[in-house]
Amino acid sequence: MDRRLFVRGGMAAAGSALLVGKSVAEPLVKATHSLQFPKDLLWGTATSAYQVEGAWNEDGKGESIWDRYAHKPGNISDGSTGDVACDQYHRYREDVALMKAMHLKSYRFSISWPRIQPDGTGPANQKGLDYYRRLADALHEAGIRPFCTLYHWDLPQALDLRGGWANRDLAGYFADFSEILAKNLGDHINVWAPFNMPWEIAYSGYGVGDAPPGRKDFKAFWKAAHTLCLAHGQAFRAIKAASPRAEVGSAFEYEPVVVKSDSEADKAAAARYYALHNRFFPDAILRGTHPAAYVGPQQLDLMGVRPDDEKIMQVPLDWIGVHYYLRLVISANGGVAADDMNPLGGIGVELSKVGPKSPSGWELWPDAFYDMLMQVSRDYGHPIIEITETGTPYPGTTTLSDQIHDKARIDWYRQNLAALWRATQDGAKVRAYHAWSLLDNFEWGSGFSRRFGLVHVDFETQKRTIKDSGHWYSRLAATGRMEV
């Protein structure tokens, strides 16, 4: 399982979708000049707790669903776990020093819920709070903005035994967790994202079961999806009440879509995909509604929607987080059979293969990033946007030497950042850009076999080495200027 290869289905009114026809145009930027980005744009990187922290059972931390999942043989492709990962729990000062040396100004990290509440409820574990306070202090000392994601997939195992996100009560438990963090860390952290990629939490964890907790029950998926919407609204209010200066958004996954053919069936399938995957959660949170085209009475009943739930879900986000990795080709009847329970039913999803490929086979198509940013801007009234994740992996291990050459990664960033620059010129209010990732890390179901980092990690010795891409990104962060 790799979160950047999830290909799912959707529900929506076709008129609201970003639909790109079959294209053979060359996407790459051809100009040979410098681009100057807005001077106040913050350059940063992102990680998540389970992928980098390690210390999986130290200082009172409880077990998470990812601890349980990774410890079961066969779930991780290379047999690894996140027990140690990058050992950032013990090496955070070294990593902050790296970020400072790379001229970074924002660090998006997540907090491990079971490190704060080992069983998901009850009093806070003071040692856990102290760790994140030390991390935030070190970032401030280095002139780096702490950006905290409250939940990046590592649910306390004890809450999974209560039904996980399919249990509506988790919305209240998550609000309590959010209040603890805001009260104890609100003087250290201003920017908060309750969730990372909520669609994948629900669909992959409860619908198809290719991520923890590994359920294959679409009734549970619908309930989990709605609970996440409720939890986001309640967390937003809890954070604002405890820390009025907090700026709260959320980190949503966006996948630009290409219609495979001109057939009406393919167009309708693409519209459904776009609205479910790209708009289901933003619409619930910003508008208090679920996209209408596929959510009929049956789905609302399955979700357990109650009167006035829209008032709980809807909150005025201070910013919107955008993940971008690649675009998808959507068709009708190319995937699983149509099914009222499965939102993917009747939709075929493929990776687009028109543009140049990264070493891992991902298409490079910068125009899709530009289009996505402009679409989000139009859909939600030109909000402040934080690019919460973008990046490309190298397969397998990297041979370590005095220099680690990853020219293809530099090319990927250069082309997509040129598209970002164009979006800022055309009105997208992009405040920050976070490369995924600072470090090579535990890449979920791929273990250590995929490397996204700007910094190489030798997982045996924990030695960090800045790659060529990291040095390139450092120069960009220092000047805000890029040669294309």
C-alpha positions as CSV (number, residue, x, y, z in Angstrom):
1,M,0.0,0.0,0.0
2,D,1.4,3.4,-1.0
3,R,-0.8,6.5,-0.3
4,R,0.3,8.2,-3.5
5,L,-0.9,5.3,-5.7
6,F,-4.4,5.2,-4.3
7,V,-6.9,5.2,-7.2
8,R,-10.4,5.6,-6.1
9,G,-13.9,6.5,-7.2
10,G,-16.2,9.5,-6.8
11,M,-19.6,11.0,-6.7
12,A,-20.4,14.5,-8.0
13,A,-22.2,16.8,-10.3
14,A,-20.3,16.7,-13.6
15,G,-20.4,20.5,-14.0
16,S,-18.2,21.1,-11.0
17,A,-15.4,18.7,-11.9
18,L,-12.0,19.5,-13.4
19,L,-12.0,17.4,-16.5
20,V,-9.1,17.4,-18.9
21,G,-9.5,15.8,-22.3
22,K,-7.0,13.4,-23.8
23,S,-3.9,15.5,-24.3
24,V,-0.7,14.8,-26.3
25,A,0.7,18.3,-25.9
26,E,4.2,18.6,-24.5
27,P,3.8,19.8,-20.9
28,L,7.3,20.8,-20.0
29,V,8.4,24.4,-19.5
30,K,10.6,25.5,-22.4
31,A,11.7,28.9,-21.3
32,T,15.3,29.5,-20.2
33,H,15.1,32.2,-17.6
34,S,14.7,32.8,-13.9
35,L,11.4,32.7,-12.1
36,Q,11.1,34.8,-8.9
37,F,8.5,33.4,-6.5
38,P,6.6,35.7,-4.1
39,K,9.0,36.9,-1.4
40,D,6.7,35.8,1.4
41,L,6.2,32.2,0.2
42,L,7.5,29.8,2.8
43,W,9.6,26.9,1.6
44,G,9.4,23.8,3.7
45,T,9.2,20.1,3.9
46,A,6.8,17.5,5.4
47,T,6.9,14.3,7.4
48,S,4.6,12.3,9.6
49,A,5.1,10.8,13.1
50,Y,4.9,7.1,12.3
51,Q,7.1,7.5,9.2
52,V,10.0,9.2,11.0
53,E,9.8,9.2,14.8
54,G,10.5,5.6,15.8
55,A,10.5,5.1,19.6
56,W,7.3,3.2,19.1
57,N,6.9,2.1,22.7
58,E,9.0,4.6,24.6
59,D,8.0,7.2,27.3
60,G,4.5,6.0,27.7
61,K,3.4,5.8,24.1
62,G,0.6,3.5,23.3
63,E,0.2,1.1,20.4
64,S,-1.2,2.5,17.1
65,I,-3.0,0.7,14.3
66,W,0.1,1.2,12.2
67,D,2.3,-0.5,14.9
68,R,-0.1,-3.4,14.9
69,Y,-0.4,-3.6,11.1
70,A,3.4,-3.3,10.4
71,H,4.2,-6.0,13.0
72,K,2.0,-8.5,11.1
73,P,4.2,-10.4,8.6
74,G,3.2,-9.8,4.9
75,N,1.7,-6.4,5.3
76,I,4.8,-4.4,4.4
77,S,6.5,-5.2,1.1
78,D,10.1,-5.4,2.5
79,G,9.2,-6.7,6.0
80,S,10.2,-3.5,7.7
81,T,8.4,-1.5,10.4
82,G,8.3,2.0,11.8
83,D,9.6,0.9,15.2
84,V,12.8,2.9,14.6
85,A,12.2,4.6,11.2
86,C,14.4,7.7,11.1
87,D,14.7,7.8,14.9
88,Q,13.6,11.5,14.8
89,Y,12.2,11.1,18.4
90,H,15.9,11.0,19.5
91,R,17.4,12.9,16.6
92,Y,15.0,15.8,16.1
93,R,17.7,18.5,16.8
94,E,19.9,17.0,14.1
95,D,17.0,17.2,11.7
96,V,16.1,20.7,12.6
97,A,19.7,21.7,12.1
98,L,19.5,20.2,8.6
99,M,16.4,22.2,7.8
100,K,18.1,25.4,9.0
101,A,21.1,24.6,6.9
102,M,18.8,24.1,3.9
103,H,17.2,27.6,4.5
104,L,13.7,26.1,5.2
105,K,11.1,28.2,6.8
106,S,8.3,25.7,7.5
107,Y,8.1,22.1,8.8
108,R,4.9,20.1,8.6
109,F,5.0,17.3,11.0
110,S,2.3,15.2,12.7
111,I,1.6,14.3,16.4
112,S,1.2,10.7,17.3
113,W,-2.2,10.4,19.1
114,P,-1.1,7.4,21.2
115,R,2.0,9.3,22.3
116,I,-0.3,11.8,23.9
117,Q,-3.2,9.6,24.9
118,P,-2.0,5.9,24.9
119,D,-5.5,4.6,24.8
120,G,-7.0,7.4,22.8
121,T,-8.9,8.9,25.8
122,G,-8.2,10.2,29.2
123,P,-5.4,12.4,30.6
124,A,-2.4,13.4,28.5
125,N,1.0,11.7,28.7
126,Q,3.2,14.5,29.8
127,K,6.3,13.0,28.2
128,G,4.6,13.0,24.9
129,L,3.6,16.6,25.2
130,D,7.1,17.5,26.3
131,Y,8.6,16.0,23.2
132,Y,6.5,18.0,20.8
133,R,7.1,21.2,22.9
134,R,10.9,20.6,22.5
135,L,10.5,20.0,18.8
136,A,8.5,23.2,18.4
137,D,11.0,25.2,20.5
138,A,13.9,23.9,18.4
139,L,12.1,24.9,15.2
140,H,11.4,28.4,16.5
141,E,15.0,28.8,17.5
142,A,16.0,27.9,13.9
143,G,13.5,30.4,12.4
144,I,11.3,27.6,11.1
145,R,7.5,27.7,11.4
146,P,6.0,24.6,13.2
147,F,3.0,23.3,11.2
148,C,1.2,20.5,13.0
149,T,-1.0,17.8,11.5
150,L,-3.0,16.3,14.4
151,Y,-3.8,13.0,12.7
152,H,-1.6,11.3,10.1
153,W,-3.1,7.8,10.2
154,D,-1.8,6.4,13.4
155,L,-5.0,5.8,15.4
156,P,-4.6,4.5,19.0
157,Q,-5.2,0.7,18.7
158,A,-7.5,0.9,21.7
159,L,-9.8,3.1,19.7
160,D,-9.8,0.7,16.8
161,L,-11.2,-1.9,19.3
162,R,-14.1,0.5,19.9
163,G,-14.9,0.5,16.2
164,G,-12.4,3.0,14.9
165,W,-13.6,5.8,12.7
166,A,-16.7,3.9,11.9
167,N,-17.8,4.7,15.5
168,R,-19.3,8.1,15.6
169,D,-18.0,8.6,19.2
170,L,-14.5,9.1,17.8
171,A,-15.5,12.6,16.7
172,G,-15.8,13.5,20.4
173,Y,-12.6,11.7,21.3
174,F,-10.7,13.5,18.6
175,A,-12.1,16.8,19.8
176,D,-10.8,16.1,23.3
177,F,-7.3,15.2,21.8
178,S,-7.4,18.4,19.8
179,E,-8.2,20.5,22.9
180,I,-5.3,18.9,24.8
181,L,-2.9,19.8,22.1
182,A,-4.1,23.3,21.6
183,K,-4.1,24.0,25.3
184,N,-0.7,22.6,25.9
185,L,1.1,23.6,22.6
186,G,-0.9,26.5,21.4
187,D,1.7,29.0,22.6
188,H,4.3,27.0,20.5
189,I,2.3,26.1,17.4
190,N,-0.1,28.4,15.4
191,V,-0.8,26.4,12.2
192,W,-2.9,23.2,12.6
193,A,-4.3,20.6,10.2
194,P,-6.7,18.2,11.9
195,F,-6.4,15.5,9.2
196,N,-4.0,14.3,6.5
197,M,-5.9,12.9,3.4
198,P,-9.2,12.0,5.1
199,W,-10.5,10.2,2.0
200,E,-7.8,7.6,2.3
201,I,-8.4,7.1,6.0
202,A,-11.9,6.1,5.2
203,Y,-11.6,4.3,1.9
204,S,-8.4,2.4,2.3
205,G,-8.8,1.6,6.0
206,Y,-12.5,0.6,6.0
207,G,-13.6,0.1,2.4
208,V,-11.0,-1.9,0.6
209,G,-8.8,-2.7,3.6
210,D,-5.4,-2.1,2.1
211,A,-4.3,0.0,5.0
212,P,-4.9,-0.2,8.8
213,P,-7.2,-1.2,10.3
214,G,-7.6,-3.4,7.2
215,R,-11.4,-3.7,7.1
216,K,-13.3,-4.5,3.9
217,D,-16.7,-3.3,4.7
218,F,-18.3,-0.5,2.7
219,K,-20.9,0.1,5.4
220,A,-18.0,0.9,7.7
221,F,-16.5,3.1,5.0
222,W,-19.6,5.3,4.8
223,K,-19.8,5.7,8.6
224,A,-16.1,6.4,8.9
225,A,-16.3,9.1,6.1
226,H,-19.0,10.9,8.0
227,T,-17.4,10.6,11.4
228,L,-14.2,12.2,9.9
229,C,-16.3,15.1,8.7
230,L,-17.9,15.5,12.2
231,A,-14.5,15.1,13.9
232,H,-12.9,17.8,11.7
233,G,-15.7,20.3,12.7
234,Q,-15.4,19.5,16.4
235,A,-11.6,19.7,16.3
236,F,-11.7,23.0,14.6
237,R,-13.8,24.5,17.3
238,A,-11.8,22.9,20.1
239,I,-8.6,24.3,18.8
240,K,-10.0,27.8,18.2
241,A,-11.5,27.8,21.7
242,A,-8.2,26.8,23.4
243,S,-5.9,28.9,21.2
244,P,-7.8,31.8,19.5
245,R,-4.8,32.8,17.4
246,A,-4.6,29.4,15.8
247,E,-4.9,29.1,12.0
248,V,-6.7,25.9,11.2
249,G,-7.1,24.2,7.8
250,S,-6.7,20.6,6.6
251,A,-4.5,18.6,4.2
252,F,-6.6,17.3,1.3
253,E,-5.5,14.9,-1.4
254,Y,-6.2,16.2,-4.9
255,E,-5.9,14.1,-8.1
256,P,-6.5,15.9,-11.5
257,V,-8.4,13.6,-13.8
258,V,-8.3,12.9,-17.5
259,V,-11.3,11.5,-19.3
260,K,-10.2,8.4,-21.2
261,S,-12.5,9.0,-24.2
262,D,-15.2,11.4,-25.4
263,S,-18.0,9.1,-24.4
264,E,-20.7,10.4,-22.1
265,A,-20.2,7.4,-19.8
266,D,-16.5,8.2,-19.3
267,K,-17.2,11.8,-18.7
268,A,-19.8,10.9,-16.1
269,A,-17.4,8.5,-14.4
270,A,-14.7,11.2,-14.3
271,A,-17.1,13.7,-12.8
272,R,-18.0,11.2,-10.1
273,Y,-14.4,10.4,-9.3
274,Y,-13.4,14.1,-9.1
275,A,-16.2,15.0,-6.8
276,L,-15.8,12.1,-4.4
277,H,-12.0,12.0,-4.2
278,N,-11.4,15.8,-4.5
279,R,-14.5,17.4,-3.1
280,F,-16.2,15.1,-0.7
281,F,-14.3,16.3,2.4
282,P,-13.7,20.0,1.4
283,D,-17.3,20.4,0.5
284,A,-18.5,18.8,3.8
285,I,-16.1,21.0,5.8
286,L,-16.5,24.3,4.0
287,R,-20.1,24.0,2.9
288,G,-21.7,21.5,5.3
289,T,-22.9,19.3,2.4
290,H,-21.8,16.1,0.6
291,P,-21.6,16.1,-3.2
292,A,-25.0,15.2,-4.5
293,A,-24.6,13.1,-7.6
294,Y,-23.9,9.8,-5.9
295,V,-24.9,10.4,-2.3
296,G,-28.6,9.5,-2.3
297,P,-30.8,8.6,0.6
298,Q,-29.2,5.2,1.0
299,Q,-25.7,6.6,1.4
300,L,-26.9,9.3,3.9
301,D,-28.5,6.6,5.9
302,L,-25.4,4.4,5.7
303,M,-23.3,7.4,7.0
304,G,-25.6,7.8,9.9
305,V,-26.4,11.5,9.1
306,R,-28.5,13.2,11.7
307,P,-30.4,16.4,11.7
308,D,-28.0,19.4,12.1
309,D,-24.9,17.4,11.3
310,E,-24.1,19.9,8.6
311,K,-23.8,22.6,11.3
312,I,-21.2,20.4,13.0
313,M,-19.2,19.7,9.8
314,Q,-19.2,23.2,8.4
315,V,-16.4,25.5,9.6
316,P,-14.6,28.5,8.0
317,L,-11.1,27.1,7.3
318,D,-8.3,29.6,7.5
319,W,-6.5,27.9,4.6
320,I,-6.8,24.9,2.4
321,G,-4.0,22.3,2.1
322,V,-3.3,20.7,-1.3
323,H,-1.5,17.5,-1.9
324,Y,-0.4,16.9,-5.5
325,Y,1.5,14.0,-7.0
326,L,0.1,12.8,-10.3
327,R,-3.0,12.7,-12.6
328,L,-5.3,9.9,-13.3
329,V,-7.2,8.6,-16.4
330,I,-10.8,7.8,-15.6
331,S,-13.2,5.6,-17.6
332,A,-16.6,3.9,-17.1
333,N,-16.8,0.2,-16.3
334,G,-13.1,-0.3,-16.3
335,G,-12.8,-1.1,-12.6
336,V,-14.8,-3.0,-10.2
337,A,-18.5,-3.7,-11.0
338,A,-21.1,-1.0,-10.2
339,D,-22.2,-1.3,-6.6
340,D,-24.3,1.0,-4.5
341,M,-22.1,0.3,-1.5
342,N,-18.7,0.9,-3.2
343,P,-18.2,4.5,-4.4
344,L,-15.6,3.2,-6.9
345,G,-18.2,0.9,-8.5
346,G,-18.2,1.2,-12.2
347,I,-15.2,3.5,-12.4
348,G,-11.9,2.5,-14.1
349,V,-8.7,4.3,-12.9
350,E,-5.3,4.3,-14.5
351,L,-2.1,6.3,-14.2
352,S,-1.7,8.7,-17.0
353,K,1.2,7.7,-19.3
354,V,1.4,10.5,-21.8
355,G,4.2,12.7,-20.3
356,P,7.8,11.9,-19.3
357,K,8.3,9.4,-16.5
358,S,10.1,9.6,-13.2
359,P,12.3,6.7,-12.1
360,S,9.3,5.1,-10.4
361,G,7.2,5.4,-13.5
362,W,5.1,8.4,-12.5
363,E,4.1,10.8,-15.2
364,L,5.5,14.4,-15.2
365,W,2.7,16.7,-16.2
366,P,3.1,20.2,-14.6
367,D,0.0,21.6,-16.3
368,A,-2.1,19.3,-14.1
369,F,-0.7,20.9,-11.0
370,Y,-1.5,24.4,-12.3
371,D,-5.0,23.4,-13.3
372,M,-5.6,21.9,-9.9
373,L,-4.5,25.0,-8.0
374,M,-6.6,27.2,-10.2
375,Q,-9.6,24.9,-9.8
376,V,-9.3,24.9,-6.0
377,S,-9.0,28.6,-6.0
378,R,-12.2,29.0,-8.0
379,D,-14.2,26.3,-6.1
380,Y,-13.6,27.9,-2.7
381,G,-13.5,31.6,-3.2
382,H,-9.7,32.1,-3.6
383,P,-8.6,30.8,-0.2
384,I,-5.1,30.9,1.2
385,I,-3.5,27.6,-0.1
386,E,-0.7,25.6,1.6
387,I,0.9,23.0,-0.6
388,T,1.0,20.3,2.0
389,E,2.8,17.6,0.1
390,T,4.4,17.1,-3.3
391,G,7.3,14.9,-4.4
392,T,8.4,11.9,-6.4
393,P,10.1,8.6,-5.3
394,Y,13.1,6.7,-6.3
395,P,12.7,2.9,-6.2
396,G,14.9,0.7,-4.1
397,T,17.9,1.8,-2.1
398,T,20.3,4.7,-3.0
399,T,24.0,4.0,-3.2
400,L,25.6,6.2,-0.7
401,S,28.7,8.3,-1.6
402,D,29.9,11.8,-0.9
403,Q,27.3,13.0,-3.3
404,I,23.9,11.4,-4.0
405,H,22.7,12.2,-7.5
406,D,19.0,12.4,-8.1
407,K,18.7,14.6,-11.2
408,A,15.3,13.2,-12.1
409,R,13.9,14.4,-8.8
410,I,15.3,17.9,-9.4
411,D,13.7,17.9,-12.8
412,W,10.4,16.8,-11.3
413,Y,10.5,19.7,-8.8
414,R,11.7,22.3,-11.3
415,Q,8.9,21.6,-13.7
416,N,6.1,21.4,-11.2
417,L,7.3,24.5,-9.4
418,A,7.3,26.4,-12.7
419,A,3.6,25.5,-12.8
420,L,3.2,26.7,-9.2
421,W,4.8,30.0,-10.1
422,R,2.4,30.4,-13.0
423,A,-0.5,29.8,-10.6
424,T,0.7,32.5,-8.2
425,Q,0.9,34.9,-11.1
426,D,-2.7,34.1,-12.1
427,G,-4.1,34.7,-8.6
428,A,-3.7,31.5,-6.6
429,K,-2.9,32.6,-3.0
430,V,-0.2,30.1,-2.2
431,R,1.4,30.8,1.2
432,A,3.7,27.8,1.6
433,Y,5.2,24.8,-0.3
434,H,6.1,21.6,1.5
435,A,8.2,19.0,-0.4
436,W,7.6,15.4,0.5
437,S,9.8,14.6,2.2
438,L,12.6,16.0,4.3
439,L,14.0,12.5,4.9
440,D,13.9,9.1,3.3
441,N,11.5,7.4,5.6
442,F,9.1,4.4,6.3
443,E,6.9,4.7,3.2
444,W,3.8,2.9,4.6
445,G,3.2,-0.4,2.8
446,S,6.4,0.0,0.7
447,G,8.5,0.1,3.8
448,F,12.0,1.5,3.1
449,S,11.9,0.4,-0.6
450,R,10.7,3.9,-1.8
451,R,12.7,7.0,-1.1
452,F,11.1,10.4,-1.3
453,G,13.6,12.3,0.8
454,L,15.7,15.4,0.0
455,V,18.0,13.9,2.6
456,H,19.3,10.4,2.3
457,V,19.0,8.2,5.5
458,D,21.1,5.2,6.1
459,F,18.6,3.2,8.1
460,E,21.4,1.0,9.7
461,T,23.5,3.9,11.0
462,Q,20.9,6.7,10.8
463,K,23.4,8.9,9.0
464,R,21.8,11.8,7.1
465,T,23.3,13.1,3.8
466,I,21.7,15.9,1.8
467,K,21.1,14.7,-1.8
468,D,21.7,16.8,-4.9
469,S,18.0,17.6,-4.8
470,G,18.2,18.8,-1.3
471,H,21.1,21.2,-2.2
472,W,19.1,22.4,-5.2
473,Y,16.0,23.0,-3.0
474,S,18.1,24.8,-0.4
475,R,19.3,27.3,-3.0
476,L,15.7,27.9,-4.1
477,A,14.6,28.4,-0.5
478,A,17.4,30.8,0.1
479,T,16.6,33.0,-2.8
480,G,13.1,32.3,-4.0
481,R,14.5,32.2,-7.5
482,M,14.6,29.3,-9.8
483,E,16.3,28.8,-13.2
484,V,14.1,27.0,-15.8
